[in-house]
Amino acid sequence: MNASVFALIFLLRICCQCNCQNVTRPNIVMVMSDAFDGRLSFDPGSKVVQLPYINYLRELGSTFLNAYTNSPICCPSRAAMWSGQFVHLTQSWNNFKCLDENTTTWMDLLEKSGYLTNMIGKLDYISGSHSVSNRIEAWTRDVQFLLRQEGRPVPELVGNMSTVKIMRKDWQNTDEATRWIRQTAASSHQPFALYLGLNLPHPYKTESLGPTAGGSTFRTSPYWLKKVSSELITVPKWLPMAAMHPVDYYSTVTKNCSGVFTEEEVVSIRAFYYAMCAEADAMLGRVISALRQTGLLSNTVVIFTADHGELAMEHRQFYKMSMFEGSSHVPLLIMGPGLMSGLQVNQLVSLVDLYPTVLDMAGVSQVGSLSGHSLLPLMSKSSAFSKKQHPDWVLSEYHGCNVNASTYMLRSEQWKYITYADGLSVSPQLFDLTLDKNEIHNVVHKFPDVQAHLDKLLCSIVDYPQVSAAVHIYNKKAFGAWRRSLGKNYSHVIANLRWHVDWQNDVIANERAVDEWLYGSF
């Protein structure tokens, strides 16, 4: 056999192997929204708003009923998802301090293994983003002052019954994703992986509060509002301010929620938030439709999830940054070839599980140690996958703004254990979610044995007093460096951040409080 014939046979074998591999390796599409309450993805929460495409995934795929964020804020949460590591391992402390640019993500590994890849829309896992206010508020959380950092949450109705595209940037990104499916993925001989990051249903920036304002406006149109069953909207129970846990009290005040809210206002904010979820669901629908119309859906795994939830006035708060269910419970629905349909999974899972799950689906070996565990054995039709036990707990932690202590949440069985800082200086909380779904009754003193058991388990996962101390040191160093970089402009800049209204009430006292925290008592 001459050399040219041998080379031709060799190339044919390679092509055959590649084609066989591409047939068996599924395409993977992930749509990640921002601030989507996971309890809306299954009953009874799913009844309050029409979410037809989430329901489609629920009927034809697996719904994880107990899926949690690993940190209830944008950048650290996404850092955990992209790296497969708990945030204390990557030191993703706040929206400014997350992953390095050269961090290996699961998308990188898919590309190296032969996948055609694309990432569109909100990524938000690399250090250096978000506003100056956001990082300063995180760094100075231990300063002994209490300033409102957000605008008061408000609903805003725009357009009319024909106004569909409210979050135009998300729609543009969705259109880009569907074009890529039709024009690039459909004609490729490679398996593909597509990520689409949405900003909805995150509240919009409140423009009337100026350039430093955060997102406190829940904006929608009558078109989306009609998708909400207003009679099913619940009015959340609130503890009196004086009875709140001190960390929750701090969050309520800094989120500008300590004032008077009528029941009508609360219901309206919640209705508008649900309508924003319906708009996000429609974008998911565009992606599913593009896959179906190109004939790709039957060999594509579709994943829908979110970085965190939204309190929507539960516990007298909006936004996230809390371990309460509205903030920490995320949607996770997965549909695809070889996966069970109509399955509801009770197993406790979290976003770090997506890294090993995606690699498992693609037949790609893991690199290094991961915090998460593959979910494929929980939903696969095949018995070939290892049925090794997934841990019966999930960990979430938070070190950012609007909370004045590092916070750690451990979910195990019916319990949610929340502890702070060093575990001693701030009292912990314990909730029995079977009996107390609204998380109103802290039973930590009623069940000391449960607290001791859960705290021991938590300490076996993370040395949380040591992590809290490390964050405290980082905050001072980062703030000090920022302050020195401003020179004589420091007083002007710090006075005009998002807390500027309250700061002006006593400029000298506020500057002194910062100095005492940074340098010690005078």
N, C-alpha and C positions, 0 to 999 in steps of 0.2 A: 504494500500500500504506500503510494507516494505521499510526500509531506503535505501537499495541498489538499488531497482527499482527507487525510487524517485531521487537518485543521478544520475542514468543513464539517466533518462529523462531530468534532469537539464543540464547534460553535452551535450546531443544531441541538446537541445535548444541553448546552447552557440555556438556549432559548426555551427548550421544552421545560427545563426545570423552573425557569423564571415564570413561564406561563402557568404552570401547575401551581406554583407558589402564589401567584396573583389571584388565582381562582379561589384558593383556600384562605387567603388572608383578607379579612373584611376591610372595607373602607371604614373610617371612623370620623364622625362629625360630632363636635361638642358645641352646644350653644349655652353660654354662661351669661345669665342676667345679673343685675346688680340690685341687691336689696329686695329679694323675692322671698316672702314668707313661705317656708316649706309646707306649712299646714294647709295651704290652699291646694296642694296637689293630691289630696285624698279627702274622703268624707270625714267629718261633716263640713270642713272648711271649703271644700271644692264647690259646695252648693251656693255660696254667696256671690260668685261671679262666674260668668261663662268663659271657660278656658278650653275650647274644643280640641286644640292640638296637644295640650298637656293630657287631656282625657284620652286622646288617640294613643299617645305613648303608654298611658296607664293600661289601656285595654289590650294593646299588642306587645307590651313589654313588662318590665319589672319596676315596681314603685317601692322605694325604700322609705318606710314610714318613720324611721328614726335616724335621719341623716343630719349631721351637724357641721357647722363651720369650725375650723381650728383656731380662728381668731375673728371676732365679729367686727371687722373693718376691712375696707377694700384691699389695700396693698398686702398686708400680712396674710390675709386669707388666701389670696391668689398665689402668694409666694409658697404657701404650704401645698396648694394644689399642683403648681408647676414643678416643685422640687421633690414632693413626696416626703417632706421633712416637717416635723413640728416647728413652730416659729422660734422657740427658744434655741433650737439646734442651728438655725440659720441666722439668729439674732435679728429677726424681722420685727423690730420693736414698735414701729409706727408707720404711718403712710409715707414718711420720708426715708426711713431706714428699713430696706428689705433686701432683696437678692442682688448679688453682683451681676454685671452684664454677662459674664462668662459662665454662669451657672448652667449646668446641663439639665434641660427639661426633658420630659417624656416626648415632646415633639421633636427635639433634637435627635433622640434615639430612634424614633420612627423614620426620620429622614435618612439617617445613617444606614438603616436596615433596608432601604429601597422604597420607602413611601414618598409620594409626591405630597408636599405639605404646604399649607397656607394658614396664616393667622391674621384675622381681620377684626377691627374694632377695638374695644377696650381690653388692653392686656394688663397693665398696672401691677407689675410684680417686681420691677427694678427700682433700686434706690434712686432718690433725687427728685421725685415728682411731688405733686400736690402743693398747696399754698403755704406761704410763710406762716400765716396764722395757724394752720393746722399743726405744723411741727413745733411752733413755740408753745402752743397750748399743751401739747404732749410733754414737752421738756419741762414745763413749769407746773406740772400737776400737783407737786408737793408744796408749792408756795402757799402761804397762809393767807389767801384771799379767795373770794368767791365771786366770780364775774360771769355775766351772761356772755356766751361765746357764739351763739347761733341766733338767727332770726326766729321769731315766733312762728310755729307751723301754721300755714294757711292754705286753704283750697283756692284754686283759680280756674274758672270755666272759660274756655276759649272756643271760637268757631261756632259751628252749628251741627245739625244732624248729618251733614255730608263731610265734615272735617275728620279725616281719618289719620293723617300723618302729623302727629303732634311733635314727637321726638324725631326731628328730621335727620339728625346725624345717625341715629340708629337705623332709620329706614335706608339711608344711603349705604351704610355698611352692610345691611341685609341684602340690598340690591347687588352690591359688589360680590357678596358671597354666592348668591344664586347665579350671577353671570359666570363666576369662576367654575361653579358646578357644571353649567351647561356648555361653556366654551372650552374649558381646560380639562377638568376631571373626566367628563364624559368621553373625551377623545383619547385619554391616556391609557397606556397599557400597564401602568403601575397602579397598585392600590394607593388610595389617597387618604390624607388626614386633614380635616378642616376645622379650625376653631373660629367661632364668631362670638365676640364679647359685646354684650349690650349694656347700655347705661341705665335703661329702664328696668324696674320701676323706681329707681333712685329719685328722690325729690329734686326739683329744679332749683337753680340759684335764684335767690330773691333779689332781683335787680334793683328794687327800690332802696335797698340797704347799702348800695354802693359797691365799689370794686372788690372789697375784702369779704363780701357776704358769702355765706355758705349756702347749702341747699335746704331750704325750708318751705318751698312752694310745691304743693301737690296739684299738678296741672293736667287737665284732661278736657275733652270735648263732650257734648251731648251724645255723640255717636258711641263713645266708649262707656259713658255713664249708664246708658240703657242696658248694658250687659250685666249690671250689678243688681242683685235682688235686695233692694233697700230694706225690705221687711226682715231680712235675715242678718242684718248688721247688728252685732252685739255692742253694747256700751260697756267697756272694760271697767272692772272694779279697781278703785284706787284706795290705797292706804292714806290716812291723813298725813300731811307732811311731817308732823311731829313724830309719827310712828314709823317712818321710813328708816331703812338701814342707812347709815351715814354715807356710804358710797352711792347708793341710789338717790339720796337727797342731793348730793353734789351733782350727779348727772342731771337730775331734774332742773336744778337751778341753772347750770351752765348751758343746758339745751333750751333755756328760755321757756320752760313749761310750768313754772311755779305760780304763774298768774291764774286768773279765773278763766275757765273754759265752760261754756254752756254745753249741755248734752247735744244740742243741735250742731255746734261746732265740731265736737268730737266725732259724731256720726258722719258729718260731711267730709272731714279729713279722711276717715276710714273708707268712705265710698269712693272718693277720688283716688285714693291709693289702689283700691281694687280695680278701678277702671284703668289705671296705668298698667296693672298686671295684665289686663285683657289685651292692651296694645302690644305688650311684650310677647304674649302668646301668639298673636297674629304674625309676628316676625318669625317665630319658630315655625309657624305654619307655612310661610313662604319657603323656608329651607326644605321642609319635608316635601312640599309640592314639587320643588325643583328636582329633588332626588327621585320622586315617583315618575315625573314626566320624562326623565332621561333614562329610566329603567335601572337606576342605580340603587334604589331603596332596598331591594331584596338582599343585596350583599353589603349593606351599610349598617354599622352600629350607630345609633343616634342617642346622644346623651344630653339631657337637659338638667342644669343645676344652677346654683347662684353662689356668690361669694359669702353672702350672709342674708339675714332677713330684714324686717322693718317692724318696729314696735307699733307704729301708727296709733299712738296715744295710749297704748297699754302701759300700765305702771307709770302713768303721767309723764310719758316720754315719747318722742319720735326718734327717728334715726335708728342706729344700731348701737354698738359699743356697750352691749349688755349681754349677760348670760341668760336672761329671760327668754322663753321660747320664741317669741316673736322676732327677736334679734338673732338668735343662735341656730334655730332650726331651719335647714335649707331644703329645697326640693332636690330630689335625685331620682330621675327616671331614665331607664336604659332599655332600648329596644334594638334587636338585631338578629342576624341569622344564628341559629343554634341556641337562642335564649328563650326562656319560657315566657309565655304570654299571660297577661292578667294576673301576674304574681305580685303579692304584697309581702314584702320582706320586713320582718320585725327587728332583725339584727341591728344593733347600734353600729353605725358607720360614720365616717367623716371624710372630708375632702382629700386628706392625704391618701386615702384608699384608691383614688382615681389613677394615680401614677402607676402602681403595680397592676391595676385592673386593665388599663389601656395596653400596657406592655404584654400582659398575659393574652389578651385578645389578638394581638398582632404577632404573637410568638417570638417576642423579643426578650432577650435576657436582661434582668435587672443589673444595674451597675451600683455597687456600694450598698450600704445599709439604708433601708427605708423605714419610715415611721408607720406607713400604711400597709395594708394587706389586700390582696386581690379579692374582688367581689365576684369574680367569674364563677367560682364553685357554688355560690349561693343562688345563681340564676341560670346556670347552664343546663341544657337538656341532656348533655353527655355525662356519662359516669366516669369518663376517662380522667376528669380533673380531680386533683387531690381535694378531699373534703376536710382538710386540716382546719382546726378550730380558729375562727376569727375571735379576737379578744372581745370580752363581754363588757367593754367600757369604751368611752371616747373621751378625749381630752380637748378642751378649748382653753385658750389663754388670751389675755388682753393687756397691753402695756401702753396704750395711746391716750388721746385726748378725751375730755369729758368724763373721765374716771380718775379719781385721785389716789389709786393704789393699783399695783399689778394684781390682776384677777385671774383665778384658775377655776375652771369648771370640770368636774368629773361626773359623767353620766354612767350609772351602772344600775341594772335592774330598774326598779321604779324610782330610784333616787337621783336627785341632782344635788351635788355638793359643790358649793362655791366658797372658796377661801381666798384670802387677800394677803398681799405683802409677805410678811414673815410667818403668817399663820397665828400670830399672837397679838400684834398691835391693833388689828382690826378684826372684829368678831365675824365668824363664818356664817353661812346660811345653808340650810338643808330643806329641800322640798320633796314631798312624796307626790310625784306627778300622777299616780293612779287616783289618789284622793283629792288632790289639789291642783287641777290643771291650770288654774289661774295664777299659781305661785304667789299666793297671798300669805300663807301661814308658814313661817319659818319655824321648823320643829327641831332645830339643832340641839336645844337643851332638853327636849323630850326624848331624844334617841342618842344619848352619848356613845353607846356602843357602835351604832351605825356610823357616827361621825369619826370615831377612832379608827374603825375599819377602813373607811373611805380615805381618810387622811393618810393612813399607812400605805394604801394602794397608790394614792397620788404621789407620795414621796418615792415609791419604787419606780415611778415613771419619770419624774422630774424632781430635782432638788429645788423646789420652788422658792424657799427662802434665799438661796444663793442666786437664783435667777433674778429675783426682785432686787437684790443688792446690786447686781450687775447693771440692771436697767437704771437704777438710781444714779450710779456712777456715770453711766453713759449720758443720761439727761443733763447732768451738771457740766460735763465736759463739752457736749455738743452746744448747749446754750452759751457757755462761756466763750467758745470759739466764735459763735455767731455774733455775740455782743462785741467782742474785740474787733471783728471785721467791720463793724459799723462806725467805730470811733465816735466822733461827736454827734453823729446822727442817731445814736441809740435811743435816746429819750423820745425823739420825734417818732421813730419807726414803731417802737413798742406801744406807744400811746395810740397808734392808729391802726391796730389790728382789729380783728372781729369783735373784740371786747371793748372797743373805743368808747362806747356810750357810758358804760360803768366805770371804765378807767378814769374818765374825766371827773368823776365825782370826788376823787381824792388822789390826784396824781402823785403827790409826795409820799403818801402812805403806801400806795401800790409799788412805787419804785423801791421804797425801803423794805417792803416784804420780799421782793425779789432779791435784794442785796443780802438780807438775813438768811434766806435759803441758800444762796450761792456761796456766801463767805462765812456764815455763822453769825451768832448774835453780836450786837455791838456793845 
